[in-house]
Amino acid sequence: MKTLIYQINIGKGTQWEADKLTNIINKYCIPSVKNYAKKNNYDYRIYKEDIFENFGKNFLLNKGTALSFNKYLYLKYLAYDQIVYLDTDVYICRNAEKLPIVINFSGVAEPEKVETHKLFSNFYSLGNDFKYINSGFFITNKMDALKLGNYMIDRIKNKKKGKPKNTDNGLFNEFLYLSDKNFKFKILDKKWNYMPHLDNSQKIKPNIIHFAGGQGSNYLINISKKSENINEYLENEYS
């Protein structure tokens, strides 16, 4: 089985624009993903071209959201048995496990204290068991990758905004829960997309650490103030 890990890094950085944070991404985060792919014999690609306008005009929350949306648009060009997407603001630990082999599309739920769980669940009446899946990491097979890619391209062409959040993550959850009642996906353990700045209720040994959003960037800035070697700090803190 051939596995591809891919990332999107457009302009100063798809996730962040501040120079200091972009430097952290380029020096520590992206190399950790490349090293992980090499160690486990996975193919790796990073895409730096914005192809959003190939399919239509931006209808999303802002330009940054549209840049991040490219993660879905490249899926139609990836002919692999297993495809893994990772945001650039993630760090993969040196002793991370090999990726699980999954049959169904798979991702990780955000910590339930994040307001998007309740907001999305209430808006669409999805019930107490609803889990809001973070789009910064997912694993998919070739067929489901095409479904997701085509779904997002269709949203662009029809300028169909997301509700209640017109973001790449909001539309991602609409795809998972609302686009096809027969679509199956699996929720993986949080060790595959651990957000320490959001989930400090229980310290775990993660495979992937994700510094998502403004809180995540502040968390990383604080680490950079504590240690000149972010790699070693993260390895020691989460080993």
C-alpha positions as CSV (number, residue, x, y, z in Angstrom):
1,M,0.0,0.0,0.0
2,K,1.4,3.4,-1.0
3,T,0.9,6.2,1.5
4,L,1.2,9.9,0.8
5,I,1.6,12.6,3.4
6,Y,0.9,16.1,2.0
7,Q,0.8,19.6,3.3
8,I,-0.1,23.1,2.0
9,N,2.2,26.0,2.6
10,I,1.3,29.0,0.5
11,G,2.9,32.5,0.7
12,K,4.2,33.3,4.2
13,G,2.5,30.3,5.6
14,T,-1.1,28.9,5.2
15,Q,-1.7,28.8,8.9
16,W,0.2,31.9,10.1
17,E,1.5,35.1,8.6
18,A,3.8,36.5,11.4
19,D,7.4,36.1,10.5
20,K,8.5,34.5,13.8
21,L,5.8,31.9,13.6
22,T,6.5,31.2,10.0
23,N,10.2,30.6,10.9
24,I,9.1,28.1,13.6
25,I,7.0,26.3,11.0
26,N,9.8,26.1,8.5
27,K,12.6,25.2,11.0
28,Y,10.8,22.8,13.2
29,C,7.3,21.8,12.2
30,I,7.6,20.9,8.5
31,P,11.0,19.1,8.9
32,S,9.4,16.9,11.6
33,V,6.8,15.8,9.1
34,K,9.3,15.2,6.4
35,N,11.5,13.2,8.7
36,Y,8.5,11.1,9.8
37,A,7.6,10.3,6.2
38,K,11.1,9.3,5.4
39,K,11.5,7.2,8.5
40,N,8.3,5.2,7.7
41,N,8.8,5.0,3.9
42,Y,5.8,7.3,3.1
43,D,5.8,9.6,0.1
44,Y,5.7,13.3,1.0
45,R,4.7,16.4,-0.9
46,I,4.2,20.0,0.0
47,Y,2.1,22.3,-2.3
48,K,2.9,26.0,-2.5
49,E,0.6,27.1,-5.3
50,D,-2.8,28.6,-4.6
51,I,-5.2,26.9,-7.0
52,F,-8.5,28.2,-5.5
53,E,-9.3,30.6,-8.3
54,N,-9.1,27.7,-10.8
55,F,-12.5,26.7,-9.5
56,G,-14.1,30.1,-8.7
57,K,-14.0,33.2,-6.5
58,N,-13.5,33.2,-2.8
59,F,-16.8,32.9,-0.9
60,L,-15.3,32.0,2.4
61,L,-14.6,33.9,5.6
62,N,-11.3,35.5,4.5
63,K,-8.3,35.1,2.3
64,G,-6.5,32.9,4.9
65,T,-9.5,30.5,4.9
66,A,-9.4,30.3,1.1
67,L,-5.6,29.5,1.2
68,S,-6.2,26.7,3.7
69,F,-9.1,25.4,1.5
70,N,-6.4,24.3,-1.0
71,K,-5.9,21.2,1.1
72,Y,-9.2,19.8,-0.4
73,L,-8.6,21.0,-3.9
74,Y,-5.4,19.0,-4.4
75,L,-7.1,15.8,-3.4
76,K,-8.3,15.2,-7.0
77,Y,-4.7,14.9,-8.2
78,L,-3.4,12.4,-5.6
79,A,-3.6,8.8,-6.8
80,Y,-2.5,7.0,-3.6
81,D,-4.0,4.1,-1.7
82,Q,-3.8,6.1,1.5
83,I,-3.6,9.9,1.7
84,V,-2.8,11.8,4.8
85,Y,-3.2,15.5,5.2
86,L,-1.4,17.6,7.9
87,D,-1.5,21.3,8.6
88,T,1.9,23.0,8.7
89,D,1.5,24.0,12.3
90,V,2.0,20.5,13.5
91,Y,5.0,18.8,15.0
92,I,5.4,15.0,14.8
93,C,7.3,13.5,17.6
94,R,10.5,11.5,16.8
95,N,9.1,8.3,18.4
96,A,5.6,8.6,16.8
97,E,3.9,5.4,15.9
98,K,3.3,4.4,12.2
99,L,0.1,5.6,10.8
100,P,-2.9,3.4,11.3
101,I,-4.2,1.6,8.2
102,V,-7.8,2.8,7.9
103,I,-10.7,1.6,5.8
104,N,-12.9,4.6,6.3
105,F,-12.1,8.3,6.2
106,S,-10.6,9.1,9.6
107,G,-9.9,12.2,11.7
108,V,-9.7,13.5,15.3
109,A,-12.4,15.4,17.2
110,E,-11.5,18.8,18.7
111,P,-11.6,19.0,22.5
112,E,-15.3,19.3,23.4
113,K,-14.8,22.5,25.4
114,V,-14.1,24.3,22.1
115,E,-17.3,26.3,21.2
116,T,-17.6,24.8,17.7
117,H,-19.0,21.5,19.1
118,K,-22.0,23.1,20.7
119,L,-22.5,25.7,18.0
120,F,-22.5,23.2,15.1
121,S,-24.5,20.6,17.0
122,N,-27.2,23.0,18.0
123,F,-27.4,24.6,14.5
124,Y,-28.0,21.3,12.8
125,S,-29.7,19.4,15.7
126,L,-27.0,16.7,15.7
127,G,-27.4,15.6,19.3
128,N,-25.1,15.0,22.3
129,D,-23.0,12.4,20.5
130,F,-21.8,14.9,17.9
131,K,-18.0,15.4,17.6
132,Y,-16.6,18.3,15.7
133,I,-13.7,17.0,13.6
134,N,-10.6,19.1,13.1
135,S,-9.5,19.4,9.5
136,G,-5.8,19.8,10.3
137,F,-5.3,16.1,10.1
138,F,-7.2,13.4,8.2
139,I,-6.5,10.0,6.6
140,T,-8.5,8.9,3.6
141,N,-8.5,6.4,0.8
142,K,-8.5,7.4,-2.8
143,M,-12.2,7.1,-3.4
144,D,-13.2,9.2,-0.3
145,A,-10.5,11.7,-1.2
146,L,-12.2,12.3,-4.6
147,K,-15.6,12.6,-2.8
148,L,-14.2,15.3,-0.5
149,G,-12.3,17.1,-3.2
150,N,-15.3,17.2,-5.6
151,Y,-17.7,18.2,-2.8
152,M,-15.5,21.2,-2.0
153,I,-15.0,22.2,-5.7
154,D,-18.8,22.1,-6.1
155,R,-19.2,24.4,-3.0
156,I,-16.8,26.9,-4.7
157,K,-18.6,26.8,-8.0
158,N,-21.9,27.4,-6.4
159,K,-20.6,29.8,-3.8
160,K,-22.4,27.8,-1.1
161,K,-21.4,29.3,2.2
162,G,-21.0,27.2,5.3
163,K,-23.4,27.6,8.3
164,P,-22.9,28.4,11.1
165,K,-19.2,28.8,10.3
166,N,-18.1,29.8,6.8
167,T,-14.6,28.3,7.2
168,D,-12.7,25.4,5.7
169,N,-13.2,23.4,9.0
170,G,-16.9,24.2,9.0
171,L,-17.5,23.0,5.5
172,F,-15.4,19.9,6.3
173,N,-17.8,19.0,9.0
174,E,-20.8,19.7,6.8
175,F,-19.3,17.2,4.3
176,L,-18.8,14.5,7.0
177,Y,-22.2,14.8,8.7
178,L,-24.6,16.3,6.1
179,S,-23.5,15.6,2.5
180,D,-24.2,11.8,2.4
181,K,-26.0,9.9,5.1
182,N,-24.2,6.7,4.0
183,F,-20.8,8.2,4.2
184,K,-18.8,6.5,6.9
185,F,-15.9,8.0,8.9
186,K,-14.0,7.0,11.9
187,I,-12.8,9.2,14.9
188,L,-9.3,8.4,15.9
189,D,-7.6,8.8,19.3
190,K,-6.5,12.4,20.1
191,K,-2.9,11.3,20.1
192,W,-3.0,11.7,16.3
193,N,-4.0,15.4,16.5
194,Y,-3.2,16.6,20.0
195,M,-3.8,20.3,20.9
196,P,-2.1,20.9,24.2
197,H,-3.2,24.5,24.3
198,L,-6.9,23.4,24.2
199,D,-6.8,20.1,26.0
200,N,-4.9,20.3,29.2
201,S,-7.2,18.1,31.2
202,Q,-4.9,15.0,30.8
203,K,-1.4,15.0,29.6
204,I,-0.8,12.2,27.0
205,K,2.1,11.0,24.9
206,P,1.0,12.2,21.4
207,N,2.2,11.3,18.0
208,I,1.2,14.6,16.4
209,I,1.1,17.9,18.3
210,H,-1.1,20.6,16.6
211,F,-0.7,24.2,17.5
212,A,-4.0,25.3,15.9
213,G,-5.4,28.8,15.8
214,G,-4.4,31.9,17.7
215,Q,-4.1,30.1,21.0
216,G,-1.8,27.5,19.4
217,S,0.4,30.2,18.0
218,N,0.7,31.9,21.4
219,Y,1.5,28.6,23.0
220,L,4.4,28.1,20.5
221,I,5.7,31.6,21.1
222,N,5.8,30.9,24.8
223,I,7.8,27.7,24.2
224,S,10.2,29.7,22.0
225,K,10.8,32.0,24.9
226,K,11.5,29.2,27.3
227,S,13.8,27.2,25.0
228,E,16.1,28.0,22.1
229,N,15.6,24.4,20.8
230,I,11.9,23.8,20.3
231,N,12.5,20.3,19.1
232,E,14.1,19.2,22.3
233,Y,11.6,21.0,24.5
234,L,8.7,19.3,22.8
235,E,10.4,15.9,22.8
236,N,11.1,16.2,26.6
237,E,7.7,17.6,27.5
238,Y,5.7,15.0,25.6
239,S,7.8,11.9,25.7
